[in-house]
Amino acid sequence: MATDPVPTASSMRLDGGHPALDLVNTVHAEVDGTVVHDVLRTPQDVVVLAHRLGLVAADHPTGEAALADARSLRDALTDVLTDIAPDAVAVVQQHHRAAMNAARLVRSGDVFEHRWAADEHTPVHRWAVAAVDLLTGPDLTRVHRCDGCNWLFVDRSRGTGRRWCSMVDCGTTAKKRRYVQRRRERRGGRGNPDV
């Protein structure tokens, strides 16, 4: 029986629908919260994932401090979004404050935007700003937990009734399970007068 390959920063699915949620989803855990795998194992993993999300260049500098801070932000944001520790918002704010202190306002066409020097903390700064944008924006009410894998995702479907982070992965798996269960129930019901 084939097993799924262990996800890495370069191969994990990006089904969160928001950079902050894709950061949160770097921890693969059981439904009970037991951590199975952490995608952010090395400083380079931070850059690889941030690059995939369009936050930094592929050759961006990195270091152990950035890895520690990315994990800290991720864990605090996870706790805030899942109501595990509402006081974790202070940690998110701390990361956001550091990002704002390191940012410069630079004109970009008709508007200004925040820019950061290309140091190892730039990915964390950009994730911190994205996290606060998520927490203070309209997408927060659309954040759901996947019924299949426990990941968080922004549900932008018409009725906001989506149950899976990805129909291709978790949705298909759930449908297969239900199909098998219905077949078992039908087979078990044959010849049973009470059915």
N, C-alpha and C positions, 0 to 999 in steps of 0.2 A: 504494500500500500504506500503510495507516494505521500510525502508530507510537504506542506507548504514551506518554501525557503524562508529562512529567518530574515525578517525585514531589516533593511539598512536605511541610512539617510538618503541614499541614492535610489532605493527601490520601493520604499514604503508608499502606500497609496496616499494621495492627497485629497481626501474626501470631506474635509472639514468645511470647505466653502469659505474659509477665512484664515489668514496666516496665523492668527493667535490660536485658533482651534487645531490647525495642523501641528503647531508646537505642542499643544496639550496631548494630541494623539500620538506623540512619539513614545508614550508608555503603553505597552500592550499588557492588559491585565484581565484576569478572570472577572466574572460578574461580581464576585465577593470582594474584589479589590486587590487580590493577590497579584503582584507584578510578575509577569512571565518574561518580558523582554523590554529593555530600554534601548531605543534607537540611538539616543545621544550618549555614546560611550566614549568618544574622543573629541578633542577640540575641532578636528577636521569635520566631524559629523555636523557640528553647528554650522559651519560654512557651507557644506554640501546642501543641507536642507534649506538654509537661508537663500542660497543661490537658486535652488529649484523653485522657491517661492517668489523670486525676483527681488529679493531684499539687498543682495550684495553680489559682487562679481565672484566668479569661480576661484580666482586666485587671492581672495581677500585674506588678510592676516588673521591669525587665530591664536588662542592660548588657553591654558588651563583655567584662568580666571573667567574667561568668556563661557566656557563649558559649565563651570559652577554657577554662574549667574543665569545662564539659559535654563538650567535645571531648577534653580530657585524660582524664577519667574514662572516657569511651567507648572511647578507644584502648587504655587500660590494661586495661580489662575484656575487650575483644576479645582482646588478647594473652594474658591469663590463660586465658580460656575455650578458646582455640584452640591452647594450648601453644606459642605463638610465643615468648613471653618470660615465663617463670614469675616472674622478678624484678619484673614489672610489678605484682604483688600489692602491693608497697610503695606504689605510686602509688594504688591503690584504697584501701589502708589510710589513706593521707594524707588523701584526700577524706573517708573515713568519720570520721576523727578530727576534721576540721574541722566536719563535720556534728554530731557529738556535742558539740563545744565550743559550738556555736551553739544547741543545742536546750535547751528547758526541759521538765521533766516536769510534765505537767498531768493532773489527774484527769479521766477520761472515763467516767462511770458507775461501775462497780465496779472499774475498772482505771485505770492511768496510761498515758499515751501521750506520745511526743515531739512537741513543737510548735516551729515556727520562726517568728521574726518575718518579716513579709512584705517581705523584701529580695530583691535580684536573685539571691542564691545559693540561695534556698529550693528551687528545682527541682533544683539540683545536689545539695544536701544530701539531699533525698528519694531521688534516684537512687542516691546513695552508700550510703544505708542499705539500699535495695532490693538493690543489688549484693552487699553483705555478707550479707544474708539469703539470696540465691540461692547464694552460694558456701559458706555454712555450713548450708544446709538440704537436705532430701531431693530437691528439684527438680534439683539439680546433676547427679545421675546420669541425669536424663531429658533433659538438653540435647543436642540433635542439630543437625547442619548439614543444611540442605535440599539435596537432590540437584539441585534445579532452579535456585535462585537464590543459594545459598551463605549464606542467612540462618541465624541460630541460632533455635531454638524449643524450648519445653518440650513433650516428647511425653508426653501423659497418656493415650494410647490403652492399651487393655487389655494388649497384649503389648509395648508400647513399640517397635513396629516401623514406626512412621510414617516416611516418607521425605521428605515435603514439608511446608513451612511451612503451606501452604494447598492443600487438594484443589482448590478452585475455580480457583486460578491455576496454581501450579507442577505440581500433580498432574494436572490436565487437560491441560496442555501436554505433559507427559511421556507421558501415555497416547496423545495424538494422534501424537507422534513414533514411539512403538512401533508403533502401528497402521499408519502410513505405511511404516515399515521392513518390517513383516511383509508388507504388500501388495507391496512391491518385491521381496522375497525370493520370494514365491509366483509373481509374474510372471516373475522371472528363472529360476525353476525349471521352468517349462513347457517341455516338449520336451527337457529335459536328462536323458539316461538315467541320470546319476549321482545324480539327486535322488530 
